[in-house]
Amino acid sequence: MNFWPGFYSLPGAWYLLLLIPLVVFYFLKLKRPHKSVPSLALWSQVINDRRVNSPFQKFKRSILLLLQILLLLFLVLALMQPYVQSGAERAEYLPILIDCSASMAATDPETKKSRLELTKERVGEIIDNLLPDQRVSLVAVSSTARRLTDFTDNQRILKQSLAGLTVDDVPSNLEDALRMTQALSRTVPINTVLFYSDGNFPQEVNFDLPFDLNYQLLPLAGSNVGITSFNARKNQTGNWDVFIRVENSEKNDSPATVELLQDGESIAKEEIVLGKGDSQRLEFSVNADKKSSLEAILTPGSYDSLAADNRAFLNIPQSRSLLVFVDPDLASYRYALDENKDLVLYPEQDGAAGPPEYDLVISSSEKNMDKQALIKLGVGFVPEDLKNYVLLETNLTDVVDWNRSSALLRHVELGDVQITEQPVWAENAKVENLEELGYEVLIHGRLGPLLLQKRNSDGLEFYFLFNTDRSTMPYRVGFPIMVSNLIQLTLQEAGIAEVQASATPLLPAVEYVPEHKYNIKTPGGKQLTAESNKNGIVSGVAALQVGKYTISGEGAKSDQISVSLLNPMETSLVSVDEIQFSEVPVSAAQTQIDSDKPLWSEFALIAFVLLLLEWWYFQRRPGGIPA
């Protein structure tokens, strides 16, 4: 810090020439009229003033003149806009990036201030100390970057935008903010960027810095414990196994109590103690044969700096049977599914018409694949859009390799399966041609693909390019396992076997009337609008706060969707003191940023005080005059 002040507007010093007319007017004060009086004892002040008015007389000390000179001097100093020099390089255009992720709401156990409140204080000081040639732009950094102000020196606009800044319950995306700043640098010269954060973000950022980054790391908050996972799975008895994961930050050991509520009533409670950085998975059993609402409440036994992760919500769907269509000529599949009590098999023996929509369709005819279903399995044919790439020949083949991580083929052994039909690649065809059409090869044969998977807007499709009944597959242990995996996958797609709590930053997709607009009210009271697609799906709606979102519109009667989980990294309150960019690392600044401090307001205040003093001195009652 350089205590010798600098002056932004030196030409203001020319106003010191006003001292000349001030002194001249002092000499040229109006003379008083002559009067005859018995004695001059009481008129000594008049004689002295007359002596002073004579330019050739040594003029008497005048407190009034001194006050006027000092008043003019301080007014001129204020016009010169002095400031205390910090010694740091002064940026003409300064973008200030402010981390607004969920962890910025964490508070300090002593001051009770959140990290965002501390940031607002520090940025407010910078705004107060702006010089006339400096411009600042505020950028909020959460899951996306949001520009709050243009480059401006208007302190009112800057402080208003800063005061309205709130925490979003999402992780921070520093790369997005830096790319926005890089775009701004194409319009104005940016040499330095200021970034305030608690350090809760990935250490590696894929970005080449075209400017200097001043990383201001905020002091760590207190310890925190929170819910990071909340899901339920239906078991074979028809009940639901509920799983809750609780994690602790790395600061202190934390005792806590976890309570599970079903439809508002407490059904279970468990006390736990988590060590530094530990996590624990709790399991509860819930009997729910109809639609039910679960709520997990975490009550910390010690100081907890973040409250947004202490509650979680989960909806258990209405229990129902799966609707499954299987071609009558696929006897092996019908036999494997016949004993499953969780599904209704179509077509039925009485020949009754099936429902308009199914959960699962298994067919050897491409015509039946047009039925509406969440999961479709085609057996023994090549889809129409692949006939230019794959041909089906009558020849022996076997399985060369398969995707063991696929949900359909989990725990399925295919190494000894013999197949009498052989799909082969057409001339110049390859896997890339199928991938361009959205297909993924799950099982590879000797000369071509055997099983394909395709995800589309309606659901998930699988295609056995050979007839599985013309192979040894139905006689292997892996066949009923594969069919069981298929049923489990259908249950998941239907949302009636496994559910999990929704997390920020997106609202889960919901289905209503196709191509209609819907109003969404956020927990903070803001109104959002979204439009359903041709299938009636409303998706991609931002959910930046934990809480309940209300959807209204055609087909939606003020439906409520709860979003309650944070990113586990936000709960952990981890902090990085060095950011690794593509070329160089950037370490956190060791000291708080020091900016130039303008002094013109102080000098203007002194001038105002002098003005009041002069007025009092001029108006004061002369001595000897009775009240």
C-alpha positions in Angstrom: 0.0 0.0 0.0 1.4 3.4 -1.1 0.2 6.0 1.4 1.2 8.9 -0.9 -2.1 9.7 -2.7 -2.5 9.8 -6.5 -4.8 12.1 -8.3 -7.1 11.0 -11.1 -8.1 14.5 -12.3 -5.0 16.7 -12.0 -6.5 19.5 -14.2 -8.8 20.2 -11.2 -5.8 22.0 -9.6 -6.4 25.0 -11.9 -9.3 25.8 -9.6 -6.7 26.9 -7.0 -6.5 30.1 -9.0 -9.7 31.1 -7.3 -7.6 32.0 -4.3 -6.6 35.2 -6.1 -10.1 36.7 -6.4 -10.9 35.4 -2.9 -8.0 37.5 -1.4 -8.8 40.4 -3.7 -12.4 40.5 -2.5 -11.0 40.4 1.1 -9.2 43.6 0.4 -12.0 45.2 -1.4 -14.7 44.8 1.2 -17.2 47.6 1.2 -16.2 50.6 3.5 -18.6 51.6 6.2 -20.2 55.1 6.2 -18.6 57.9 8.4 -20.4 58.7 11.6 -19.5 61.0 14.5 -19.4 59.2 17.8 -18.4 60.3 21.4 -15.7 57.6 21.7 -13.9 55.0 19.5 -13.4 52.5 22.3 -16.2 50.3 21.1 -15.3 50.6 17.4 -11.8 49.1 17.4 -13.0 46.3 15.1 -14.1 48.8 12.5 -10.8 50.6 12.6 -8.9 47.3 12.1 -11.1 46.4 9.1 -10.4 49.7 7.6 -6.7 49.2 8.0 -6.9 45.8 6.3 -8.9 47.3 3.4 -5.9 49.4 2.6 -3.6 47.4 0.3 -0.5 49.0 1.8 -1.3 48.1 5.3 -0.2 44.8 6.9 -3.5 43.0 7.1 -4.7 41.5 10.3 -5.2 37.8 10.9 -8.7 36.8 9.8 -10.2 33.5 10.9 -13.0 34.0 8.3 -10.5 34.4 5.5 -8.6 31.3 6.7 -11.8 29.2 6.8 -12.6 30.4 3.2 -9.2 29.5 2.0 -9.3 26.0 3.6 -12.8 25.5 2.2 -11.6 26.3 -1.3 -8.5 24.2 -0.9 -10.5 21.1 0.1 -13.1 21.6 -2.6 -10.3 21.7 -5.2 -8.7 18.6 -3.7 -12.0 16.8 -4.0 -12.2 17.9 -7.7 -8.8 16.4 -8.3 -10.2 13.1 -7.2 -7.4 11.8 -5.0 -7.0 8.2 -4.1 -4.7 6.0 -2.0 -2.6 3.8 -4.3 -2.7 0.1 -3.5 0.4 -0.6 -5.5 -1.4 -3.3 -7.5 -2.0 -2.9 -11.3 -5.3 -1.2 -11.9 -7.6 -3.0 -14.3 -9.7 -0.7 -16.5 -12.2 -3.6 -17.3 -12.6 -6.1 -14.4 -14.9 -9.1 -14.7 -15.7 -10.5 -11.2 -16.8 -14.2 -11.2 -18.8 -15.1 -8.1 -19.3 -18.8 -7.2 -23.0 -19.4 -6.4 -23.0 -23.1 -6.0 -24.7 -25.0 -3.2 -21.6 -25.1 -0.9 -21.5 -21.3 -0.9 -24.5 -21.4 1.5 -22.3 -23.1 4.1 -21.9 -20.9 7.2 -19.1 -20.3 9.6 -19.8 -21.5 13.2 -18.5 -18.2 14.7 -19.7 -15.5 12.5 -22.8 -17.4 11.1 -22.1 -15.8 7.8 -22.4 -17.9 4.6 -19.6 -17.9 2.0 -21.7 -15.9 -0.4 -22.4 -13.2 2.3 -18.7 -12.9 2.9 -18.1 -12.6 -0.9 -20.7 -9.9 -1.1 -18.9 -7.9 1.5 -15.5 -8.2 -0.3 -17.0 -7.4 -3.7 -18.9 -4.5 -2.2 -15.6 -2.9 -1.0 -14.3 -3.1 -4.6 -17.4 -1.4 -5.9 -17.1 1.3 -3.3 -13.5 2.0 -4.3 -14.1 2.2 -8.1 -12.2 5.0 -9.8 -13.9 7.0 -12.6 -12.0 5.0 -15.4 -12.8 1.6 -14.0 -15.6 -0.7 -15.2 -16.8 -3.9 -13.5 -19.0 -6.7 -14.8 -20.5 -9.3 -12.3 -20.9 -12.9 -13.4 -22.6 -15.6 -11.3 -21.1 -19.1 -11.6 -23.3 -22.1 -10.8 -24.2 -25.0 -13.2 -24.0 -22.4 -15.9 -22.5 -18.9 -16.1 -24.9 -15.9 -15.8 -23.9 -12.4 -16.6 -25.5 -10.0 -14.0 -24.3 -6.6 -15.3 -22.5 -5.2 -18.3 -19.2 -3.4 -17.7 -20.2 -0.3 -15.7 -19.0 2.1 -13.0 -22.6 2.7 -11.8 -22.3 1.7 -8.2 -26.0 1.6 -7.6 -26.6 -0.9 -10.4 -23.6 -3.1 -9.3 -24.7 -3.1 -5.7 -28.3 -3.9 -6.6 -27.2 -6.9 -8.7 -24.8 -8.0 -6.0 -27.5 -7.8 -3.3 -30.0 -9.9 -5.4 -27.5 -12.7 -5.9 -28.6 -16.0 -4.3 -27.2 -19.5 -4.0 -28.2 -22.2 -6.5 -28.3 -25.8 -5.1 -26.1 -27.0 -7.9 -22.4 -27.6 -8.6 -20.3 -24.8 -10.1 -19.1 -24.9 -13.7 -16.0 -22.7 -13.8 -15.2 -23.6 -17.4 -18.5 -22.2 -18.6 -17.8 -18.9 -16.8 -14.3 -18.6 -18.2 -15.5 -19.2 -21.7 -18.1 -16.4 -21.2 -15.3 -14.1 -20.0 -13.2 -15.0 -23.0 -16.1 -14.0 -25.3 -16.3 -10.6 -23.4 -12.6 -10.1 -24.0 -13.2 -9.8 -27.7 -15.1 -6.6 -27.2 -13.1 -4.9 -24.4 -9.5 -5.4 -23.2 -9.5 -7.8 -20.2 -6.1 -8.5 -18.5 -7.3 -9.8 -15.1 -10.3 -11.8 -14.0 -11.3 -11.9 -10.3 -12.8 -15.2 -9.1 -14.4 -15.6 -5.6 -15.1 -19.2 -4.5 -14.9 -21.6 -1.6 -12.9 -24.0 -3.9 -15.7 -26.6 -4.2 -15.2 -27.6 -7.8 -13.1 -30.1 -9.9 -9.4 -29.3 -9.6 -8.8 -29.8 -13.4 -10.4 -27.4 -15.8 -10.0 -27.9 -19.6 -9.4 -24.3 -20.6 -6.4 -22.2 -21.9 -6.3 -19.0 -19.9 -5.9 -15.9 -22.2 -5.8 -13.6 -19.1 -4.6 -13.6 -15.5 -6.9 -15.3 -13.0 -6.9 -14.0 -9.5 -8.4 -16.9 -7.5 -9.7 -15.6 -4.2 -10.2 -18.6 -1.9 -12.7 -18.0 0.9 -12.2 -19.3 4.4 -13.5 -22.8 5.1 -17.0 -23.2 6.6 -17.9 -25.4 9.5 -18.5 -29.2 9.4 -21.4 -30.6 7.4 -23.4 -33.8 7.2 -26.0 -34.5 4.6 -28.1 -37.0 2.6 -26.5 -37.8 -0.8 -28.6 -40.7 -2.0 -32.2 -41.8 -1.5 -33.7 -44.7 -3.5 -36.0 -47.7 -3.2 -36.2 -51.1 -4.8 -39.1 -53.6 -4.8 -38.1 -57.0 -3.5 -39.6 -60.4 -4.2 -42.0 -60.2 -1.2 -43.7 -57.2 -2.7 -42.2 -54.8 -0.1 -39.8 -52.0 -0.8 -36.2 -51.8 0.3 -35.3 -48.2 1.0 -31.7 -47.1 1.0 -30.4 -43.8 2.4 -26.7 -42.7 2.1 -25.4 -40.1 4.5 -22.0 -38.5 4.1 -19.9 -36.3 6.4 -17.3 -33.5 5.5 -13.7 -33.9 6.5 -13.7 -31.4 9.3 -15.1 -33.1 12.4 -16.8 -36.3 13.6 -20.6 -35.8 13.4 -23.4 -37.6 15.2 -26.8 -37.5 13.6 -30.3 -39.0 13.6 -32.0 -40.2 10.4 -35.8 -40.5 10.5 -37.9 -42.0 7.7 -41.5 -40.8 7.2 -44.2 -42.4 5.1 -47.1 -40.2 4.1 -46.2 -37.8 7.0 -45.9 -40.5 9.7 -42.7 -41.6 11.2 -42.0 -45.3 10.6 -38.3 -45.7 11.4 -35.5 -43.8 13.1 -31.8 -44.5 13.5 -28.9 -42.8 15.2 -25.4 -42.8 13.6 -22.0 -41.4 14.1 -19.9 -40.5 11.1 -16.1 -39.9 11.2 -14.3 -37.3 9.2 -15.1 -37.9 5.5 -17.1 -41.0 6.2 -20.3 -42.2 4.6 -22.9 -44.7 5.8 -25.7 -46.5 3.9 -28.9 -47.1 5.9 -31.5 -49.7 4.8 -35.2 -49.7 5.8 -38.1 -52.0 4.8 -41.3 -50.3 3.8 -44.7 -51.9 3.1 -46.3 -49.9 0.3 -48.9 -51.7 -1.9 -50.2 -48.3 -3.2 -48.8 -44.9 -4.2 -46.9 -43.5 -1.2 -44.7 -40.6 -0.3 -41.4 -41.0 1.7 -39.4 -38.3 3.4 -36.0 -38.7 5.0 -35.0 -36.2 7.6 -31.5 -35.8 8.9 -31.0 -34.1 12.3 -27.3 -33.3 12.9 -26.1 -33.8 16.5 -23.5 -31.0 16.2 -23.0 -27.8 14.2 -24.1 -28.2 10.6 -23.1 -25.5 8.1 -25.4 -26.5 5.2 -29.1 -27.1 5.6 -30.1 -27.9 2.0 -29.0 -31.5 2.2 -30.8 -32.5 5.4 -34.1 -33.5 3.8 -34.9 -35.8 0.8 -38.2 -36.9 -0.8 -39.1 -40.1 -2.7 -42.4 -41.2 -4.3 -43.3 -44.9 -4.3 -45.5 -45.6 -7.4 -48.7 -47.5 -7.6 -48.0 -51.2 -7.7 -49.3 -53.0 -10.8 -48.6 -55.9 -13.1 -46.6 -55.6 -16.3 -48.4 -55.9 -19.6 -46.4 -58.2 -21.8 -47.1 -59.3 -25.4 -45.3 -62.4 -26.7 -45.9 -64.0 -30.1 -47.5 -67.5 -29.6 -44.8 -69.1 -31.8 -42.0 -68.0 -29.4 -42.8 -70.8 -27.0 -39.5 -70.6 -25.1 -40.2 -67.0 -24.0 -43.8 -67.7 -23.1 -42.7 -70.7 -21.0 -40.0 -68.6 -19.2 -42.6 -65.9 -18.4 -45.6 -68.1 -17.7 -44.9 -68.5 -13.9 -44.2 -64.8 -13.3 -47.0 -63.4 -11.2 -45.9 -59.8 -11.7 -47.1 -59.7 -15.3 -50.1 -60.4 -17.5 -49.2 -62.3 -20.7 -50.9 -61.5 -24.0 -52.4 -62.8 -26.3 -54.5 -64.8 -23.9 -55.9 -68.2 -24.7 -59.5 -66.9 -25.1 -58.3 -64.7 -27.9 -59.5 -61.5 -26.2 -58.1 -58.2 -27.6 -55.1 -56.9 -25.7 -54.6 -53.4 -24.3 -53.6 -50.5 -26.7 -50.2 -50.2 -24.9 -47.8 -52.7 -23.4 -44.8 -52.6 -21.1 -42.9 -55.3 -23.1 -43.3 -56.7 -26.6 -41.5 -59.8 -27.7 -42.1 -60.7 -31.4 -40.8 -62.6 -34.3 -42.7 -60.3 -36.7 -41.6 -56.8 -37.5 -45.3 -55.9 -37.8 -45.9 -56.4 -34.1 -42.9 -54.2 -33.3 -45.2 -51.3 -34.2 -47.2 -51.8 -31.0 -46.7 -49.2 -28.3 -44.4 -50.5 -25.5 -41.6 -49.3 -23.3 -39.3 -52.3 -24.2 -39.4 -54.2 -27.5 -37.5 -57.4 -28.4 -37.4 -58.5 -32.0 -36.4 -62.1 -32.6 -35.3 -63.7 -35.9 -35.4 -60.8 -38.4 -33.3 -57.9 -39.5 -34.9 -54.4 -39.1 -35.9 -52.7 -42.3 -33.4 -49.9 -42.0 -30.5 -52.4 -41.6 -31.1 -54.7 -44.5 -28.5 -52.9 -46.6 -25.9 -53.6 -44.0 -26.7 -57.1 -42.5 -27.9 -60.2 -44.3 -29.3 -63.4 -42.7 -28.0 -66.7 -44.0 -28.7 -70.3 -43.1 -25.4 -71.5 -41.6 -23.9 -72.5 -38.3 -22.3 -69.9 -36.2 -21.5 -69.1 -32.6 -20.9 -66.2 -30.2 -17.5 -64.5 -30.4 -18.0 -61.8 -27.8 -20.7 -59.9 -25.9 -21.2 -56.9 -23.8 -21.2 -58.3 -20.3 -22.1 -54.9 -18.7 -25.3 -54.6 -20.6 -28.4 -54.7 -18.4 -29.9 -57.4 -20.6 -26.9 -59.7 -20.6 -25.8 -59.3 -17.0 -24.7 -62.7 -15.6 -25.5 -64.4 -18.9 -23.0 -66.9 -20.3 -23.1 -67.3 -24.1 -19.7 -68.9 -24.9 -21.2 -72.4 -25.7 -24.3 -71.3 -27.6 -24.6 -72.8 -31.1 -26.8 -71.0 -33.7 -28.2 -72.3 -37.0 -28.8 -68.9 -38.6 -25.9 -66.6 -39.3 -26.2 -62.8 -39.7 -23.3 -61.5 -41.9 -22.1 -58.1 -42.9 -23.1 -56.9 -46.3 -20.3 -55.8 -48.6 -18.4 -52.7 -47.3 -20.7 -52.6 -44.2 -19.2 -52.2 -40.7 -20.2 -51.3 -37.1 -20.0 -47.6 -37.8 -22.9 -47.8 -40.2 -25.1 -49.2 -37.5 -23.9 -46.7 -34.9 -24.9 -43.9 -37.3 -28.5 -45.2 -37.1 -28.4 -45.3 -33.4 -27.8 -49.1 -32.9 -25.3 -50.6 -30.5 -23.9 -54.2 -31.0 -24.3 -56.2 -27.8 -23.4 -59.7 -29.2 -20.8 -60.3 -32.0 -20.9 -63.4 -34.2 -18.2 -64.7 -36.4 -19.3 -62.8 -39.5 -21.8 -60.2 -38.2 -23.8 -58.9 -35.3 -26.2 -61.1 -33.4 -27.9 -58.8 -30.9 -28.5 -55.0 -31.3 -29.8 -52.3 -28.9 -31.4 -49.0 -29.9 -32.7 -46.2 -27.6 -35.3 -44.0 -29.1 -37.9 -41.5 -27.9 -40.5 -44.2 -27.3 -38.3 -46.5 -25.2 -35.7 -49.2 -25.7 -35.5 -51.8 -28.5 -33.5 -55.0 -28.8 -33.1 -57.2 -31.9 -31.9 -60.8 -32.0 -31.0 -61.0 -35.7 -31.3 -64.8 -35.5 -34.2 -66.9 -34.2 -33.2 -67.9 -30.6 -35.5 -71.0 -30.9 -33.2 -72.2 -33.7 -30.2 -72.3 -31.4 -29.1 -74.0 -28.2 -29.7 -70.8 -26.2 -33.1 -71.7 -24.7 -31.5 -74.9 -23.3 -28.8 -73.0 -21.4 -29.0 -71.5 -17.9 -28.3 -68.1 -19.3 -31.7 -68.0 -21.1 -34.0 -67.6 -18.1 -31.5 -65.2 -16.6 -31.7 -63.1 -19.7 -35.5 -63.2 -19.6 -35.4 -62.2 -15.9 -33.1 -59.3 -16.8 -35.5 -58.2 -19.5 -38.4 -58.1 -17.0 -36.3 -56.2 -14.5 -35.3 -53.7 -17.2 -39.0 -53.3 -18.1 -39.9 -52.7 -14.5 -37.2 -50.0 -14.3 -38.4 -48.3 -17.5 -42.0 -48.4 -16.2 -40.8 -46.9 -12.9 -42.6 -49.5 -10.7 -39.6 -51.6 -9.5 -36.9 -49.1 -8.6 -37.2 -45.4 -7.9 -34.8 -42.7 -6.7 -35.0 -39.2 -5.4 -34.7 -36.4 -7.9 -31.6 -34.3 -7.7 -30.7 -30.8 -9.0 -30.0 -29.2 -11.5 -32.8 -30.7 -13.8 -36.4 -31.5 -13.1 -37.3 -35.1 -13.9 -39.2 -35.7 -17.1 -43.0 -35.9 -16.9 -45.6 -36.9 -19.4 -48.7 -34.9 -20.2 -50.6 -33.7 -23.3 -48.4 -33.5 -26.4 -47.3 -30.1 -27.6 -48.8 -28.0 -24.8 -47.4 -25.3 -22.6 -47.1 -25.7 -18.9 -46.3 -23.3 -16.0 -43.9 -24.4 -13.4 -43.6 -22.6 -10.0 -40.2 -23.0 -8.3 -39.7 -23.3 -4.5 -38.6 -19.6 -4.6 -41.8 -18.5 -6.2 -40.5 -17.9 -9.7 -42.6 -18.9 -12.7 -41.1 -21.0 -15.5 -42.7 -22.2 -18.7 -42.0 -25.4 -20.7 -43.6 -27.1 -23.7 -44.2 -30.8 -24.1 -42.9 -32.5 -27.2 -44.9 -34.6 -29.7 -44.9 -37.5 -27.2 -46.2 -35.3 -24.3 -42.8 -35.3 -22.5 -41.8 -32.2 -20.6 -38.1 -32.3 -19.9 -35.0 -30.1 -19.6 -36.6 -27.8 -17.0 -33.9 -26.2 -14.7 -34.3 -27.1 -11.0 -31.7 -24.9 -9.3 -33.3 -25.0 -5.8 -34.1 -27.9 -3.5 -37.8 -28.1 -2.8 -41.2 -28.7 -4.4 -42.0 -27.6 -8.0 -45.7 -27.2 -8.9 -46.7 -27.9 -12.5 -50.0 -26.6 -13.9 -51.5 -26.9 -17.4 -53.7 -29.2 -19.4 -53.5 -32.7 -17.8 -51.5 -31.4 -14.8 -53.6 -30.4 -11.8 -51.0 -28.5 -9.8 -48.8 -31.7 -9.7 -45.9 -31.4 -7.3 -42.4 -32.8 -8.0 -39.9 -32.8 -5.2 -36.2 -32.1 -5.9 -34.1 -32.8 -2.9 -30.6 -34.1 -3.5 -27.4 -32.1 -4.0 -24.3 -33.2 -5.7 -22.3 -35.3 -3.2 -19.3 -33.0 -3.8 -21.3 -30.0 -2.5 -22.1 -31.9 0.7 -18.5 -32.8 1.3 -17.4 -29.1 1.3 -14.1 -30.1 -0.2 -11.8 -27.2 -1.2 -9.0 -27.0 -3.8 -6.3 -24.3 -3.3 -4.9 -24.8 -6.8 -6.7 -25.0 -10.2 -5.0 -27.0 -12.9 -5.6 -25.6 -16.3 -4.5 -26.9 -19.7 -1.1 -25.2 -19.5 -0.4 -23.8 -16.1 -1.8 -24.1 -12.6 -3.3 -21.2 -10.7 -2.9 -21.1 -7.0 -5.3 -19.3 -4.6 -4.2 -15.8 -3.6 -2.6 -15.7 -0.2 -4.0 -12.3 0.7 -7.3 -10.5 0.0 -7.3 -8.3 -3.0 -6.2 -4.7 -2.3 -7.7 -2.0 -4.5 -7.2 1.8 -4.8 -9.3 3.8 -2.3 -10.7 7.1 -3.5 -10.6 10.0 -1.1 -12.6 12.7 -2.8 -15.7 12.0 -0.6 -13.6 12.5 2.5 -12.3 15.8 1.2 -15.8 16.9 0.2 -17.0 16.1 3.7 -14.2 18.2 5.3 -15.2 21.1 3.0 -18.8 20.8 4.1 -17.7 20.9 7.7 -15.6 24.0 7.0 -18.6 25.6 5.3 -20.7 25.0 8.4 -18.0 26.4 10.6 -17.6 29.5 8.5 -21.4 30.1 8.6 -21.4 29.7 12.4 -18.5 32.1 12.8 -20.1 34.7 10.5 -23.4 34.5 12.1 -22.2 34.3 15.7 -23.3 37.2 18.1 -20.6 39.8 18.6 -19.2 40.1 22.1 -20.8 42.6 24.4 -24.2 42.5 22.9 -26.9 41.3 25.4 -29.0 38.3 24.4 
